[in-house]
Amino acid sequence: MEKSVVKYLAEFAERLDEGYGDCIDLGTLFADADNEKLNIADDLSWLDDFARVLDYIQRILGNEHLHVKHVQQVVKVQAASRLDLEGFVLTLKEPRFWKDSDRGPRPESVYMNTFEDEYAIYENRFIKMLIDEIIRYLSGTLTELAGLVGNLRTYFGSRLTAAGALRMSSEQENAVKNADDTRVLADGEDPIITVYDRVELLLKKAVKFKNSTLYRECQGKPLSGAIQPTNILTKNHAYRECYLFYKRFCAMRGRNKHLADALFDNGVLRMLYAIYCGGYRIVGKPTVIRLADGSRAYDKVCMQKDVFTIELRTVGKAELLVTTSMRRDRAVDTDENAEETAKRYTSRVIVKVVDCEAEESGALATAYRREKLAQGYEDAYIAVCSRKATESDGVINLANKGDFGCRATEDFVRSLTMQLAGAHKIFGKRCPVCGAKCVDTGESLLSCMTCESAWSLVREGGVDKVWVKRIRH
């Protein structure tokens, strides 16, 4: 999962728990979303926090806390560099050290006490670990930013040759009317350049710390378990600031948070808010509760607008069933098969919220759709949260700049009830999406054998309509 997304989800999960607890009141949540209380601004203030802690680490590396270690060892007399009173007394008490000589008893070995500075104390090993984690985080962030800077290979495709790039870019430049559409690379005025430069400078500073004595002496001596607030970490100013930063850093990265659950909650609640923004209102008493494993279950969440009712409920791990029902014109449907009529006026779409890279989403969506269509669903989607562009068919990208309102979910909600006025005698045989006359006829759901789109023929107020339930590009 991208680091910017992890940071967003960690803060979202904390805000959700603090503001709503185990049982979420959707009316309150919608009101808070309208007032932008659920927006999470990506203000990049975390860079200032990183800059400050790197300054504190730099101070520590110039004035480390050391432990003076007392080492007592037995050495040959000729190798002894010093002999203090304690070592002399201990040597006198050790008969095996003494040998007779022409001048009387003389020791062959002695006890020698030495004192060494030990760098690898608990607190310094913590600083070494913090340096490593900062380097990893900044490196990953720089990689993500590099993707936003742009490149021809991403823009035109992975198998691009130099000659092909020049030809395609020339064709593209001649084809578009808006100059902004030809921009592939970030220019000097793009704010991303400033951010990229700053992250790179912070990373270079952190990497230099690997040359310090503290870092080298603590190499190969990792910490295990949770970091303990020792006297030095809580009372020494520089060490304390590093410890407090580490706690904020853990929260920012979602440590001790179930980010898979936070991702699912974020996707479902954004979808519900998109339905609300589409003019739908809550019907009955929806159930949103936290289960024993920490995840939330959504059941009987119904929202209604005009002739449509949309119901959401969880059906599996990270899966959400969206059932759209249309109030049918009973005056014209009384003579039809009741079961087939109900199917024509109902659409079941299933969505799975997954944690995957943007590049992988297209293949996952294709496989998931194939599986779910075979099970009888009208359509199936996967929802991802990525700052990278995802243009694959069947993928809902939840990521944006931190606003709770999401264009992707709003588009998805609109697609649930897409209807066009159209004569049943025409579109019972011809595809309303691609126009092909290759229709796989069925009583409740018609599908196109050319583009694989699907639709139902319904009536509203005596008017023939085509309810497009699945579109394929």
Number of C-alpha atoms within 10 A of each C-alpha: 13 19 18 19 18 20 19 23 28 23 18 22 20 15 15 18 12 10 14 13 13 16 13 19 15 20 13 12 18 20 13 14 17 15 10 13 14 20 17 17 11 13 9 9 9 13 15 11 13 19 17 15 23 21 15 17 22 18 13 18 17 11 11 16 19 15 13 12 12 12 10 12 12 15 14 13 17 9 11 15 10 11 15 11 10 11 17 14 12 12 20 14 10 13 9 11 18 17 12 10 9 6 6 8 11 13 17 14 19 24 24 24 19 15 11 11 11 15 21 22 15 18 23 23 21 22 21 25 18 21 20 16 15 20 19 13 15 21 17 15 18 19 13 17 18 15 12 18 15 15 14 16 13 12 14 15 11 9 8 15 13 10 8 12 16 13 12 14 16 12 11 13 15 10 11 11 10 9 8 8 11 15 12 16 13 15 12 9 8 11 10 16 17 12 15 18 12 16 20 16 14 18 22 14 16 23 14 11 20 15 9 13 14 25 21 14 16 20 14 10 13 12 13 6 5 6 14 12 13 12 11 16 21 16 12 11 13 19 25 18 17 23 24 14 17 19 12 15 20 14 17 18 20 21 14 9 17 15 20 15 19 24 25 24 22 20 28 23 17 23 22 25 24 24 22 20 15 14 11 19 16 19 15 10 12 19 18 18 17 15 10 7 8 13 17 21 19 20 18 16 20 22 21 19 16 9 10 18 20 27 21 22 21 20 16 10 12 21 19 23 20 22 19 21 21 22 14 19 15 13 9 12 14 10 9 12 11 11 9 14 20 17 15 21 21 23 26 19 22 24 26 24 26 18 18 15 16 20 14 11 24 18 13 17 22 17 10 19 20 12 13 17 14 9 9 10 16 21 22 23 23 23 27 24 25 23 21 16 11 18 13 18 16 22 25 26 25 23 22 16 14 18 17 24 21 19 17 18 22 19 13 16 21 12 15 22 18 13 16 13 14 18 13 17 10 11 19 21 18 19 25 22 17 15 13 14 16 15 19 17 13 11 13 18 20 24 25 24 15 15 16 18 22 23 26 26 25 23 21 15 10 10 12 16 18 20 27 24 23 20 19 13 9
